[in-house]
């Protein structure tokens, strides 16, 4: 359907700590055309780390 070219696609954020923990969120392609990086909590290492968009 039209989900592949949606303005707000669903993206997976993968932990940079190497734990494999992921978050799922949406992003606006018009405002953030490059890969998204958010600082979120990783419960496996029990601290906040950067989560990068995984495609």
Secondary structure, DSSP 8 states (H G I E B T S, - for coil): --STT-SS-EEEEEETTSS--EEEEE--TTT--S--EEEEEETTTTEEEEEEEE-
